[in-house]
Amino acid sequence: MNLNKKFNKLYRKFIVMRILRSALILLLITSGLHVTAQRLELIAKAGTTSIRGLSVVEDKVVWVSGSKGMVGRSEDGGKTWNWNQVKGYEKRDFRDIEAFDKNTAVILAIAEPGDILKTTDGGKTWKTVYSDSTKGVFIDAFSFLANGKGVGIGDPIDGKAYLIKTDNYGSSWTRQANAPALNNGEGCFASSGTNIVLLKDGSYYFVTGGLSSRLHSGKSGADLPSVALLPLVQGKESTGANSIAISDGNIVIVGGDFANDSIDTNNAVLIKAGLSTVGSEPAIRPHGYRSCVEFINKTDLIACGTSGVDFSRDGGKTWTLISKEGFHVCQKAKKGKAVFLAGGNGRIAKVVFD
């Protein structure tokens, strides 16, 4: 009897210890999840404007641009917004915007004529700094460096990509005669203003879609070939690469088929720094078509599209769906840590890291 009592006592103590150990492990796991979890907070809804241009200067200063000639600006991290409709552009679509501070920005109007406008007074007035009425012109996006140098990309004319450059913060632009040649049916998507990236060494990379989806580089050498076919879904006007992000030479490209935005087949490519050939697909892909991808730091990325938003903590190898709400564009603050998204019906959101 005494032996049984001792056994039962020891057994109960063993069970209690197992329960406490399990509880401790669960606490550690959930604490880790709490630190790294991300969620979206909707902070604005500006009518029916479709927003595809987003420029986050710093945590408090955010600019957006979109359809119906609309431009929005916030100086308090998105709590309040100042909206204006650019006169004469009420029926135009501003698909990209680059802001340099709370007063200075340039915007890009797609289709004919291809216009770029600049403001130096916070959007109260705008000056046309570039205009091209060439038949078929369609400028899709631009990318800038902190020193004011910039490059813009557009759909092909006469078999060549439409390439323009500036070195004075977009105050004037020059079309480049030596633009890369594109295949028949190959073009660029004006989906988020992020299909081209300008690097500090002056080289640029841009991605295309359509009948062919390729990575083009303005710099030949050991890093990348000047042209590389991407292992992305392609062959239709709605397919291919939409966005490219680069950090420390590592490249992440996203896209898919915007006409079938829930399909995640062949919608992302990872290219490690120094590779001379195009890399591989993620082990766990973004969960659908994605129009924009952005590095938050060296290992963390965010990607968004009309079917949802994904987050990666391992350089794009695996992706977790954090929202089924669609957005067109996402961006981290150039000076700061805030991450914003924008999309259809004037929706603007902010990533909250719990």
N, C-alpha and C positions, 0 to 999 in steps of 0.2 A: 504493500500500500504506500509506504513511504517513498519507495522507488518510483512508483507511478506519479506521486505528487511532485517529486523533483523533476521528472520528465515533463509533466504538464507545465510546470513553472518555467522550465527552460524553453519549452516549445512556444509558450506565449511570449516570452521575451524575444525569441527568434522572430516570431511573426511581427511583433511591434517594430523590431529593428528593420525588417524588410519593408514594412510600410513607410517608416521614416526615410529609409534610403530611397524608395521610389518617389516619395513626395519631394525629396531634395533634388533628385534628377529632373523631375517635372518642373520644379521651380526654376532650375538653371536653364532648362530648354525654353520655357515660356519667357523668362527674363531676356534671353538672347533674342527671341522673336520680337519682344517689345522694343528692344533697342534698334533693331534693323527694319522694322515694318514700315511700309509706306502706304499712304492713302491720299486721295485727291480731295481738295476742298474747292468747291465752285465759288468763285469770288465776284463774278460779273456775268451779266447776260444782256448784251446790247442789241436788242431787236433781232432782225433777220439777217444781219451781216454775216457772211461767211469769212472767217478770219484765217488767213494762211501766212501772213507776215507777222513775225514776232522778234523783238530785239530787247533783251534784258541787259541794260547798261550796268546796273548794280541792284542790290536787293530792293531798293525803294523805287528806282526809275525803270519803268517798263513801257515800251511802245508796241502797238499792234497796228496792222493794216489789213484791209479786206475788200469785199465787194461793195458796190454802190459808192465808190470813192471815199470810203470811211477810213479815218485814222484815229486811234485812241492813244492816250498818254496818261500814265499815273506816276505821281511823285511820292506816294506813300505805300508802296508795295502792293498796289492793287485794291486798296480799300475804297478809293474814289477814283473816278476817271473823267478826263476831259475829252470829249468827242467832237470831231469836226469833219464835215463833208467837203472835200476839196472842190472848189468852184470849177465848173467845166468838166469834171470827172465823175459826175453823179451816176453815169452808166458804165464806168470803167471799174476794173478789178485790180487792186494793188496786191500782188502776190508775194512781194518781199519788201522788207524794210530793214534798214541798218541805222541804228541810232548811236551817236557818239557821246552825247550827254543829254541833259534834260531839255535842251533847246535845239539841238542840231540833229537832223536825220535826213536820210534819202529814202525815197519810195520808188517802186517799180510798177508801172502800168503795163499789163500784158496786151498782146495783139497789136494790130495796126492802128495808129503808129506806136512803135515801141518807145515809150517815154519814161524818163527818170526825172524826178522832181526833188528839190532840196529845200529844207526850211532851216532857219537859224533863229527863229523866234518861238519855238515850242509848238509849231504847227499853225500859227495864226495866218501866215502867208507862205506860199510855195512858189519857187522859181523853177521853170523847166531848164534842166542842165544838159539834157540829151534827148534827141528825138530822131527817129528813123521811120520814114513812111514807106520803105522798100516793101514791095509786095511779098507777103509771106513772112514778114518779120514777126517773131514771137520770142521776146526775152523772158527767160524763166526765173533766173535767180542771180544773186551776186554774193560775193564773200569778201570780207575786208580784214586787214591787219590793223593793229593799233597805231601804226605810223601813217595811216591814211591811204595806203595802197589797196586797190581792190580789183577784182576781176568779175565779169559777168558772163553768163552763158545763155545761149538761146538755140532754138530749133534750127536745123540746117537750112542754108540757102545755097543753091548751086552745089550741093553735095558736101558742103563744109559746115561745121558747127559755127554758130554765130558767137564770136568771142570779142569782148570789149574790156578795156583796162582803164584805170584811173590811178593817179598818185597824189591826189589832193582832196581826199575825203569825199569823192564823188562830185566835186564841183565842175569837172569836165571829164569827158570820156573819149577814147579813141578805139575805133574798130580795128581788130587785128587781121592782117591779110593771111598770116600763116596759121590759121585755125585748123584743127584736126579734121580729117575727112570722116564722114559718117556713112554707114551702109544705107541702102534703100530701106525705108521704113523704120529707121533708127532715129530716135529723138530724145529730148529731155522732158521731164515732167515738172510743171510749175505747181507742185503740190505743197511745198513747205519752205521753199527758198533755201534748201539744204542739199541740193544735188551737186554742189561744187564747193571745194575747200581750197583756200589759198594758204600756203605755208610760209614760214618766216624766211626761208631761203629763196623765195620768189617762185617756187614751183607750184603748180595747181593740179588738182585731181577732180575729175567730174565723172558722173555715172549716167548711163543712158538706159532707155527701155524701148518697148515696141517690138518690132520683128527681131531686133538684136538688142541684147542687154550687155553693155561692155563698160569696163573701167578705162578711162583715158587719163593720161598723165602728160603734163607739159614739161616733164623732165625725164630724159632717158638715162639709164645707168643701172646700177646693181640693185637699187631698191625695188623697182617695178618695171615691167616692160611698158612701153608707151601706150600700148593697147592690149587689153586682155579680155577675153570672153568670160562672162560671169556665169557661175552655176546657179542661175536664178531662173524661175519660170519666165518664159519669153515666147514670142511668136505671134502675139496679138497686140493691138494698139493699147490695150489696158494693162499689159504685163511688163515686168522688168524692174530695174532699180529705180528708187525714188530719192534716196538720201544716203549720204556718206558722212562718217565721223572718223576723225583721226586723232590719236593720242600717243605720243612717243613712238611714232611710226607704225603703231598697230591700227588697222583699219577695220571698221565695221560698216557693212552696207545692208540696207533693208529695202524691201519693196514687196513684190507679189503681184496680185491681180486685183485692181481696185473694183473691177466689175463683179468679182466674187470675193469680197473682203473677209469672209470667215475662213477661207482656205489658207492653211499655213504651209503648204508644200513649197519648198524652194523659195523662201521669202527672206533669207538672210545669208550673208557670207562673212566669214572672219578671215582676215589676212594678217599674219604675224609680221612684225618688223623684220625687214631684211629678206623676206621671201621674194624670189624672182618669178614665181608663178602664183596664180590665184589660189587662195586657201580653201577652207572647207566650210560645211554647214555647222551650225551649233548642234550640240547634243540634244538640247531642248529648244525648239525654235520659238520665236514670238508667235502669239496665238492669233494669226491672221495677217492680212495685208497691213503694212506699216509704211506711212508716208514720211516719217521723220525719225531720226535716231540721234542721240546726244550723249557724249561722255560727261558724267558728273564729276568723276575723278579718274584716276588711272585704271580702276577696276570696275566701277559702277557705271551703268548706262541706263537710259530710259528711251523707250521707243513708243510711238503712238500712231494710230491710224483710225479709220472710220469704224472699226469693229472693236477697239479697245486700246488699253495702255499696258505695256509690259515693262518689267524692271529686271536688270541683270546685275549680280554682284561679283561675277567672275570673268569680266572682260567680254561678255557676250556668249560664253559657252552654253549657259543655261538661262532661260527666261521664265519669269513668274508673272502671270496675269494679275494686275492689281486693280483693274477697272474694265468693265465692259462698255463704258461710255466712250464714244468716239471723239477724237481730237485730231486736227490736221498737223499741228506743229508743237514742238516742245523745245525749251532752251533753258540752260543754266545761266545765272548772272555772270557776266564777264568779270566783274569785281564783286565777289560775294558768294553766297551759297544757295540762294533761293532758286527754285526751279518752277517755271511756269509752263502752262499749256494753253492753246487756243484752238477753236474749231468752229463748227457751224452754229447758226443762230446766235452769234455774238458771245458764245460761251468762253469764259476764261477761267482757268483753274490754277491752283497752286499745289505743289506736292508737300505734304506734311509728313515729316519723319518722326514717328512716335517712339 
